[in-house]
Amino acid sequence: MAEKKSEFVVTDRRRFGTEGEPRPDAQVAEEEKPAKPATQAAPPAAKQPAPPAPAQPSQNAQAQPGQPETGQEEEMAPPPTAEEQHEQSEAYKASGKKIDDMIAAAGKTPQGGPLEMNFERVIESFYMSALIQMGAIRQDNEPPRVDIIGARQTIDSLAVLQEKTKGNLSDREKTLLQNVLFELRMAFIEITNAVATSATKPGAAPPGAMPPLDKK
């Protein structure tokens, strides 16, 4: 029987010859290879919407007394230079002297000369303002007019002065401030209690209200 010859063909896949030169048939074979399909990039993931930023408090809103401040503090303008402050101080003193000269020319100079402001007079000014706002001081034949909110702000202003001037007052100034605050706070408590009492009585007029006009 005749043997069948194998049709198996051995292909030389070497890229270089014996001397190291590239084989042209191997290069052609490489070029004839079908290019691999480019891998398709995955579609970009959908962007998630950013969470809404928390609302910032308005810079113009002022914190109420006794409440902590929230948000960033309002930026302040830079202070004037030392030269600007000196010039303004001299101009202010000159303006004050003109007023004193005008008062003296009119013959209305107060006894002891013009009063210069000091810490005690500042406290006395706040004290008088609070008494007027609470209706404790008024002109004759004039009904009391109570500004309870304004009185509270004046008293709180004195409390701020007391806190900010700790260790910088004389014994006299410290005692004066303590006495004034104690007296004003007691008067404020009495007025608020009277307002609360009048609110529970139908038809009762709150302190400081105008009396009803007589009908003829």
C-alpha positions as CSV (number, residue, x, y, z in Angstrom):
1,M,0.0,0.0,0.0
2,A,1.2,3.4,-0.9
3,E,1.7,5.7,2.0
4,K,-0.1,9.0,2.0
5,K,2.0,12.0,2.3
6,S,1.1,14.4,5.1
7,E,-0.1,17.8,4.0
8,F,1.1,19.4,7.2
9,V,3.1,22.6,6.5
10,V,5.5,24.0,9.0
11,T,5.6,27.8,8.9
12,D,8.7,29.6,10.0
13,R,7.5,32.3,12.4
14,R,11.0,33.6,13.2
15,R,11.2,37.4,12.8
16,F,15.0,37.4,12.4
17,G,17.4,35.4,10.3
18,T,20.5,33.7,11.4
19,E,22.5,36.9,11.1
20,G,20.0,38.9,13.1
21,E,18.5,40.7,10.1
22,P,14.7,41.0,10.1
23,R,13.0,38.5,7.9
24,P,10.7,40.2,5.3
25,D,8.2,37.4,5.2
26,A,7.8,37.6,9.0
27,Q,7.1,41.3,8.8
28,V,4.5,40.8,6.1
29,A,2.9,38.2,8.2
30,E,2.7,40.6,11.1
31,E,1.2,43.2,8.9
32,E,-1.4,40.8,7.5
33,K,-2.7,40.0,11.0
34,P,-6.1,41.6,11.5
35,A,-5.9,44.5,13.9
36,K,-7.7,43.8,17.2
37,P,-10.8,45.9,17.6
38,A,-10.3,48.8,19.8
39,T,-11.7,48.3,23.2
40,Q,-14.6,50.6,23.6
41,A,-14.3,52.9,26.5
42,A,-17.0,52.6,29.2
43,P,-19.5,55.4,29.1
44,P,-18.7,58.0,31.8
45,A,-20.7,57.6,34.9
46,A,-23.4,60.1,35.4
47,K,-22.4,62.9,37.7
48,Q,-24.3,63.1,40.9
49,P,-25.7,66.5,41.7
50,A,-23.7,68.3,44.4
51,P,-25.5,68.7,47.7
52,P,-26.8,72.2,48.2
53,A,-24.5,74.4,50.2
54,P,-25.9,75.4,53.7
55,A,-27.4,78.9,53.7
56,Q,-25.0,81.4,55.2
57,P,-26.4,83.9,57.6
58,S,-26.6,87.5,56.4
59,Q,-23.7,89.7,57.4
60,N,-26.0,92.5,58.2
61,A,-28.0,90.5,60.7
62,Q,-26.9,91.4,64.2
63,A,-26.8,88.8,67.0
64,Q,-29.2,89.5,69.8
65,P,-27.8,90.1,73.3
66,G,-27.1,86.8,75.0
67,Q,-27.1,84.8,71.8
68,P,-23.9,83.4,70.3
69,E,-22.8,84.8,66.9
70,T,-23.2,82.5,64.0
71,G,-21.3,82.5,60.7
72,Q,-18.4,84.7,59.8
73,E,-18.1,88.1,61.3
74,E,-18.6,91.1,59.1
75,E,-15.3,92.5,57.8
76,M,-14.2,95.8,59.3
77,A,-12.6,98.6,57.4
78,P,-8.9,99.2,58.3
79,P,-8.3,101.7,61.1
80,P,-7.1,105.2,60.3
81,T,-3.4,105.9,60.5
82,A,-1.9,107.5,63.6
83,E,-1.4,110.8,61.6
84,E,-5.0,110.8,60.5
85,Q,-6.2,110.2,64.1
86,H,-4.0,113.1,65.4
87,E,-5.2,115.5,62.8
88,Q,-8.8,114.7,63.4
89,S,-8.3,115.0,67.2
90,E,-6.8,118.5,66.8
91,A,-9.6,119.5,64.5
92,Y,-12.2,118.2,67.0
93,K,-10.7,120.1,69.8
94,A,-10.7,123.3,67.7
95,S,-14.4,122.8,66.9
96,G,-15.2,122.3,70.6
97,K,-13.3,125.5,71.5
98,K,-15.4,127.5,69.0
99,I,-18.6,126.2,70.7
100,D,-17.3,127.1,74.1
101,D,-16.4,130.6,72.9
102,M,-19.9,131.1,71.4
103,I,-21.5,130.0,74.7
104,A,-19.3,132.3,76.7
105,A,-20.1,135.2,74.4
106,A,-23.8,134.6,75.0
107,G,-23.2,134.7,78.8
108,K,-24.4,131.1,79.3
109,T,-21.2,129.6,80.6
110,P,-22.1,127.0,83.3
111,Q,-20.7,127.5,86.8
112,G,-17.2,126.0,87.1
113,G,-16.5,126.4,83.4
114,P,-17.3,123.9,80.6
115,L,-17.7,120.3,81.8
116,E,-15.2,117.8,80.4
117,M,-16.4,114.3,79.8
118,N,-15.0,111.6,82.0
119,F,-16.0,108.0,82.9
120,E,-18.3,109.1,85.8
121,R,-20.2,111.5,83.5
122,V,-20.5,108.7,80.9
123,I,-22.2,106.4,83.5
124,E,-24.4,109.3,84.7
125,S,-25.5,109.9,81.1
126,F,-26.5,106.3,80.6
127,Y,-28.3,106.3,84.0
128,M,-30.4,109.4,83.2
129,S,-31.3,107.9,79.7
130,A,-32.5,104.7,81.3
131,L,-34.6,106.5,83.9
132,I,-36.2,108.6,81.1
133,Q,-36.9,105.4,79.0
134,M,-38.5,103.7,82.0
135,G,-40.7,106.8,82.7
136,A,-39.1,107.6,86.0
137,I,-38.2,111.1,84.8
138,R,-40.6,113.3,82.9
139,Q,-41.6,116.9,82.7
140,D,-44.4,118.3,84.9
141,N,-47.9,117.6,83.8
142,E,-46.7,115.1,81.2
143,P,-47.8,111.4,81.4
144,P,-45.0,108.8,81.6
145,R,-43.8,107.3,78.4
146,V,-42.1,103.9,78.8
147,D,-39.7,102.6,76.2
148,I,-39.0,99.2,77.8
149,I,-36.9,97.9,74.9
150,G,-34.7,101.1,74.8
151,A,-34.3,100.9,78.6
152,R,-33.1,97.3,78.4
153,Q,-30.6,98.2,75.7
154,T,-29.2,101.1,77.8
155,I,-28.8,98.8,80.8
156,D,-27.1,96.2,78.7
157,S,-24.7,98.8,77.4
158,L,-23.7,99.6,81.0
159,A,-23.2,95.9,81.5
160,V,-20.9,95.8,78.5
161,L,-18.9,98.7,79.9
162,Q,-18.6,96.9,83.2
163,E,-17.2,93.8,81.5
164,K,-14.8,95.5,79.1
165,T,-13.3,97.9,81.8
166,K,-12.5,95.2,84.4
167,G,-9.2,96.0,86.1
168,N,-9.0,99.5,84.6
169,L,-11.3,101.4,86.9
170,S,-10.7,103.2,90.2
171,D,-12.5,102.1,93.3
172,R,-14.9,105.1,93.0
173,E,-15.7,104.4,89.3
174,K,-16.2,100.7,90.0
175,T,-18.6,101.4,92.9
176,L,-20.5,103.9,90.9
177,L,-21.0,101.5,88.0
178,Q,-22.1,98.7,90.4
179,N,-24.7,100.9,92.2
180,V,-26.1,102.3,88.9
181,L,-26.5,98.9,87.4
182,F,-28.1,97.5,90.5
183,E,-30.6,100.4,90.8
184,L,-31.6,100.3,87.1
185,R,-32.0,96.6,87.0
186,M,-34.3,96.7,90.0
187,A,-36.4,99.4,88.4
188,F,-36.6,97.4,85.2
189,I,-37.8,94.3,87.1
190,E,-40.6,96.3,88.7
191,I,-41.7,97.7,85.4
192,T,-41.8,94.4,83.6
193,N,-43.7,92.8,86.5
194,A,-46.2,95.7,86.3
195,V,-46.6,95.1,82.6
196,A,-47.1,91.4,83.1
197,T,-49.7,92.1,85.8
198,S,-51.6,94.6,83.7
199,A,-51.7,92.2,80.7
200,T,-53.7,89.7,82.8
201,K,-56.3,92.3,83.7
202,P,-58.8,93.1,80.9
203,G,-59.0,96.7,80.1
204,A,-56.0,97.7,82.3
205,A,-53.7,100.2,80.7
206,P,-50.0,99.2,80.6
207,P,-47.5,101.5,82.4
208,G,-46.7,104.5,80.4
209,A,-49.8,104.4,78.3
210,M,-51.7,107.6,77.5
211,P,-54.8,108.0,79.7
212,P,-58.1,107.9,77.9
213,L,-59.5,111.3,76.9
214,D,-62.6,112.5,78.7
215,K,-65.6,112.6,76.5
216,K,-67.8,115.7,76.8
